[in-house]
Amino acid sequence: MPKPDEARRNALFDNEARISWVLAGLAGLIGAAAFMHTAGYFVTFMTGNTERAVLGYFHGESDMAVAAASLLLSFLSGVVIASWCRRHYWHGHPHGPVLLTTISLAAASVIDVVLAQRDTSRIEFIPILFVAFGVGGLNTSFVKNGEVSVPLSYVTGTLVKMAQGIERHLSGGDYADWLGYFLLYVSFALGALFGGLLSLMVAGWAMLITATVVCLIVTCYTYLHLDRHGPLATE
């Protein structure tokens, strides 16, 4: 039986870790698509949306406050629906939440293509609500004991855990205390970078379609490979 430190090192690069990097990168790309081609809406940053919803009125930006609150509710709805589906239909199947995200992105893409007849350079707000819903669902991809074990777009929490791990390492612990969180953070940042670079080359409607295609590929991968080699998450 491997020692605890050895087991944690092995877990840094196992199937669950690798797919978490892919999904964190996907979350970063989706967030970039929503931010770069809109009025600056957040679909991954619920802390920012909460502050905007509360403080927008103090700056005379009531429209932005309402939009932020709507995005927050859409994100929460995605988490609730995905969690309900996991409990009743997707038990032990990591592809389920990603499939929900793919469907949400596809719906957002279709709606945006229709609305893009007026302005192909921007993504309208209604499609972004679907995107936020999909990101909320995506965050339920990894669940253990009924709780999310890897919050893919919760970068603040990831950084806090990474910093705590660094302190434990400096106090005599192991690099495994922080490296996993660092790799998750870098994956999200690289996804955002890739999304930002794409935004310089394609219009908003094309960004959503690109994100949908990438999400579909990831869904197929989790279904065809990971689900058939044992579930990544257990309730």
N, C-alpha and C positions, 0 to 999 in steps of 0.2 A: 504494500500500500504506500503510495507516494506521501511524502511529508507535506504539511500544510503549505509551506512556502513553495515547494516544487509544484504542488497542485495549482496554486495561484499563477505561477509562471506559465504552466501549460495552458491554463484557461485564457491567457492573454491573446493567444493566436488560434483558438479552436474555432469550430464552425459558427458558434454563436457570436464570438467576437468579430469574425470577418463580416458576417452579414450585418452586424450592428454598425460597422464602419460604412458599409454600402448605404444603409438606410439613413444614417446620420448625414452622409454626403448628399443623399437625395433630398432630405429635409432642408439642407443648406441651399441646394439648387432651387427648390420650390420657393423658399423664402426670398431668394434673389430675384426670381422671376416676378414675384408679386410686388417687391419693393421697387425694382428698377423701372418698371413700365406702368406704375400707378402714381398716385399722389403721395406715395410713401407709406402704404399700408403694411402692417406687420401681420404675418400669418404664423410665425414661429415665436414671436416675442410677446407673450401674454402679459408680462410685467409692464412693458411699454404701453400695451393697449389699455391696461387697467388705469395707468396714470393719465393717459390721454382722455379716457372716458370721464375721469374725475376732474382733471385740470383744464380740459379744453374750454370749458365755459369761462374760466378766468382770463383766457386770452381772446375771448370773442370768437372761438372756433367751435361753435356748437355742432356744426355739421361733422367735423372731424371727431368730436366726442361721441356722437351717435354712431358713427361708422366704427370707431374703436370698440364700443360696447357691443355692436352687432357682430364684429369679428370674434370677440371674446365668447359670446353665446354660441356662435357657430362652431368654434373650436371645442367648447365644452360638449356640445351636441355630438360631435364626432367621437369624442372619448366615450360618452355614454353609449352610443349606438354600437361602436366597435366592441366595447366591453360586454354589452348584452349579447352580441353575436358570438363572441368568444365563449361565453358561458353556455350558450345553447347550441351553437353550430360549429364553432371553430376550435374546440378544445384540442390543444396539442398541435395546432396547425399554424405555423408562423406566417403562412402566405395569406391568411384571411384578412388581417388589417391592411396589408399592402394592396390586396385586391380592392378593398373599399376605397383606399386612397386613389388607386388607378381609375375607378369608376367616377370618383368625385372630380378628378382632374379632367377626365374625358368630358364630363358634363360641363365643366367650366370652359373647356376648349370650344365645345359646340356653341355654347351661349356667346362666348367672346367673338367667335367667327361671325355670328349673326350681327352682333353689335359693332364689330370692326368695320362694317360698311361705312360708318361715319368717321372713324378715326382708327387707322390701322397701327398707329404708333403707341397707343395706350390700351391698357386693359381696364375695362369698366369694373365698377365696384361689385356688381352682382356675381360675376364669375369668381371674384376673390373670396366671397363668402363660401363658395363650394370648395375652394382651395384650402381655406382655414379649416373647414369640416374634415377634409382629407388628411391634413396634417395632424389634427386631433386624433383621428383614428390610427394614424401611423405610429403615434406614441404608445399604443397598446401592443406593439409587436412582441415585446418581451415582458412576460408576466410570470412571477413566481409567488406562490402562496397568496394569490389574489391581488397582488400589488405589482405595479410597473417596476421592473428591475433595471431597465435601461431606458431612461427618458431621453429620446433621441434629439429633441429640439430644446431641451431645458439646459441651455449652455451655462447659465449662472450656477445651477446646482452641480454641473459637471466640473466647473472650475473650482468650486468650493471643495468638492471631494478630492480633486487633484491636489489642491494646496494642502489639505489635511494629510494626504498620502505622502507628499513631499516631506512634511514635518515628521511623520512616522519613520520615513526612511532615514532622515537625518538623525533621528533619535535611536537608531539601531535596527530599524525595520528593513524592508526589502524594496527593491525598485518596482516590484509588482504592486505595491501599495498605491502607486500613482500612474504608472505607465498606461494602464488600460484607459483611464479617464483622459490622459493626454492624447492617445490615439483617437479616441472618440471625438474629442474637441477638434483635433486637426482635420479629421474627416469632414466634420460639419463646415469648418472654415474653407477647406478645399472645394467642397460642394458650392459654397457661396461664391468663391472666387471663379469657379467654372461657370456658374450662372451669370455672374457679372460680365465675364468675357463674352458669353453668348449674347447677352443683352446688347452688346456693342455691334453685333453682326446681324441680328434678326429682330423682327418686329415683335410686339407683345403677344399677338395671337400665336406666332410661331414658337415663342418661349413656352407657352402652355402646352402646345402639342408636343414639343421636345420633352418636357417633363413627363407628359403622359406616356410617351414611348419608353422612356427610361424606366418609369415605374412599372410598366407592363413587363419589361424584360426582367426586372427584379422579382416581380410576382411569379413569373414562370420559373425562375431559378429556385426560389424558395419552395415552390410546389414540386418541381420535377426532381430536385436534388435533396434539399434539406428535409422536407416532410417524409421522404422515403428512406432516409437514413436516421430516423428518430427525431422526434419533436425537439425544438430548441427550448421551449418553455412549457412548464407544467403549472397547472392551477394549484 
